[in-house]
Amino acid sequence: MITGATLWLAAEPLLLASGSPTRRDMLRAAGIPVEIVRPAIDERAVEAPLLAQGSPPDAVAAALACAKALAVSQAKPGRLVLGADQTLTCDGIAFHKPATLAGAADQIAALAGKTHELHSAFVLAQDGSPIVEGVSTARLTMRSLSPGFILRYLGQAGETALESVGGYQIEGPGAQLFESVEGDHFTILGLPLFHVLAALRDLDMLAR
């Protein structure tokens, strides 16, 4: 009989520099013990100079993930920290989390009938330095949507529509917005999980 087996080999849980319950639950479901530490950074301040110099969206996601990881790592010496972030672009325009349901409706209307890209980045850091990083991209095509349907969708989704860029969560009723997707499901949810697991195995934090 196998008893007491665990895939996580480190003495302490992984520190997640993100307030995202989706990322937390994804990691825990994969057998990784997680502690949440919200990073104290101004994401728009990190992003602004990168956008001004024309940095590609995957590089912006990577910079934001790194800023989060380093902010927590510097305050938690010795601990392994995971930072993550996601950017959404459509027709060359960057989207952010909507602040209101009206804003969510505007975002969904702008994405309807088009293909957009989600860039999900992660950085593992320790003692204030990044040690592993990666980015994965998914392409999602929304079907054409009537204004009435968008209002119905938001009426069902409610405030959860404000928790994700684009105004949707594809693992919920947001799936009804889409015609097709290309890419890793975990990347769409905001963390390229397979890449993170491979990195943790390389660091001998996970069983091989």
C-alpha positions in Angstrom: 0.0 0.0 0.0 1.2 3.5 -0.9 0.8 5.9 2.0 2.0 9.4 2.7 3.2 9.9 -0.8 3.7 13.5 -2.0 4.9 15.0 -5.3 6.2 18.2 -3.6 9.7 17.7 -2.3 10.6 21.2 -0.8 10.4 21.8 2.9 8.2 24.9 2.5 5.2 25.7 0.2 5.7 27.6 -3.0 5.0 31.4 -2.5 2.5 32.6 -5.2 3.0 36.3 -5.9 -0.6 36.7 -7.2 -4.0 37.2 -5.7 -5.6 35.0 -8.4 -7.7 32.2 -7.0 -7.6 30.5 -10.4 -3.8 30.3 -10.3 -3.8 29.2 -6.7 -6.4 26.4 -7.3 -4.5 25.3 -10.5 -1.3 24.8 -8.5 -3.0 23.1 -5.6 -4.9 20.7 -7.9 -1.5 19.7 -9.4 -0.3 18.8 -5.9 1.7 21.9 -5.1 1.3 23.5 -1.6 0.9 27.2 -2.1 1.0 30.3 0.1 -0.4 33.5 -1.3 1.5 36.8 -0.9 0.1 39.7 -2.9 2.9 41.8 -4.4 2.8 45.5 -3.7 3.5 46.8 -7.2 1.9 49.3 -9.5 1.3 47.1 -12.6 0.4 50.1 -14.9 3.6 51.9 -13.8 5.7 48.8 -14.8 3.8 48.4 -18.1 3.8 52.1 -19.2 7.4 52.4 -20.3 7.4 49.1 -22.0 4.3 50.0 -24.1 5.9 53.4 -24.8 9.0 51.7 -26.4 6.8 49.3 -28.3 7.6 46.1 -26.4 5.6 43.1 -27.6 2.8 41.9 -25.4 4.5 38.6 -24.4 7.5 40.7 -23.1 5.1 42.9 -21.2 3.5 39.9 -19.5 7.0 38.6 -18.6 8.1 41.9 -17.1 4.9 42.1 -15.0 5.4 38.5 -13.8 9.0 39.3 -12.9 8.1 42.4 -11.1 5.6 40.5 -9.0 8.0 37.7 -8.2 10.9 40.0 -7.3 8.7 42.2 -5.0 7.8 39.2 -2.9 11.2 37.4 -3.2 13.0 40.4 -1.8 10.8 40.4 1.2 11.0 36.6 1.7 14.7 35.6 1.6 15.3 31.9 0.9 11.8 31.2 -0.3 10.9 30.1 -3.9 8.4 32.6 -5.4 6.2 32.3 -8.4 5.1 35.4 -10.2 2.6 35.3 -13.1 0.8 37.7 -15.3 -1.3 37.6 -18.5 -1.8 40.2 -21.3 -4.5 40.2 -23.9 -4.1 41.8 -27.3 -6.5 42.2 -30.2 -5.8 44.1 -33.4 -2.7 45.5 -31.8 -4.7 46.9 -28.8 -3.9 45.8 -25.2 -6.8 45.1 -22.9 -6.9 45.2 -19.1 -9.3 43.9 -16.5 -12.6 45.9 -16.8 -13.5 48.1 -13.9 -17.3 47.8 -14.3 -19.8 45.6 -16.0 -20.3 48.2 -18.6 -16.6 48.1 -19.3 -16.8 44.3 -19.5 -19.6 44.7 -22.1 -17.5 47.1 -24.1 -14.5 44.7 -24.1 -16.6 41.7 -25.1 -18.2 43.7 -27.9 -14.7 44.7 -29.2 -13.5 41.1 -29.2 -16.7 39.6 -30.7 -16.2 38.0 -34.1 -12.4 38.4 -33.9 -9.3 36.4 -32.8 -7.3 37.7 -29.9 -4.2 36.5 -28.1 -3.5 35.7 -24.5 0.1 35.8 -23.4 0.7 34.0 -20.0 4.1 34.5 -18.4 5.7 33.1 -15.2 8.9 33.8 -13.3 10.4 31.7 -10.5 12.6 33.9 -8.2 14.6 33.3 -5.1 16.5 35.8 -2.9 15.6 38.7 -5.1 16.7 37.2 -8.4 14.8 35.5 -11.2 16.0 31.9 -11.8 13.5 30.6 -14.4 11.0 32.3 -16.7 8.7 31.4 -19.6 5.8 32.7 -21.7 3.1 30.8 -23.5 0.5 32.2 -26.0 -3.0 31.0 -26.9 -5.3 32.3 -29.7 -9.0 32.5 -29.0 -11.7 33.3 -31.5 -15.0 34.8 -30.2 -18.1 34.2 -32.2 -20.2 37.1 -33.4 -22.4 38.3 -30.4 -25.5 40.4 -30.3 -25.7 43.2 -27.7 -28.6 41.3 -26.1 -26.5 38.2 -25.7 -23.7 40.1 -24.1 -26.1 41.5 -21.5 -27.5 38.1 -20.8 -24.0 36.7 -20.4 -23.0 39.4 -18.0 -26.2 39.0 -16.1 -25.2 35.4 -15.4 -21.5 36.0 -14.9 -22.0 38.9 -12.6 -19.0 40.4 -10.9 -16.7 37.5 -11.9 -16.5 39.2 -15.3 -14.4 41.8 -13.6 -11.8 39.3 -12.4 -10.2 38.6 -15.8 -9.0 40.6 -18.8 -11.5 40.5 -21.6 -14.4 40.3 -19.3 -14.7 36.5 -19.4 -13.7 33.3 -17.7 -13.6 30.5 -20.2 -13.9 27.8 -17.6 -17.4 29.2 -16.7 -20.3 30.6 -18.8 -17.6 32.5 -20.7 -17.2 29.3 -22.8 -20.4 30.3 -24.6 -18.6 33.4 -26.1 -16.2 31.3 -28.2 -16.1 29.7 -31.5 -12.6 28.1 -31.2 -9.4 28.2 -29.3 -5.8 27.3 -30.1 -3.4 26.7 -27.2 -3.0 25.3 -23.8 -6.0 25.5 -21.5 -3.9 26.4 -18.6 -2.3 29.2 -20.5 -5.8 30.5 -21.2 -6.5 30.4 -17.5 -3.5 32.6 -16.8 -0.6 30.2 -16.0 1.4 28.0 -18.4 1.2 25.2 -15.9 3.1 22.5 -17.8 6.1 24.9 -18.2 6.0 25.7 -14.5 5.9 22.0 -13.5 8.9 21.3 -15.7 10.8 24.1 -14.2 10.0 22.9 -10.7 11.2 19.4 -11.6 14.4 20.9 -12.9 14.9 22.7 -9.6 14.3 19.3 -7.7 11.2 20.8 -6.1 8.9 18.1 -7.6 9.3 14.4 -7.9 10.4 13.2 -11.3 
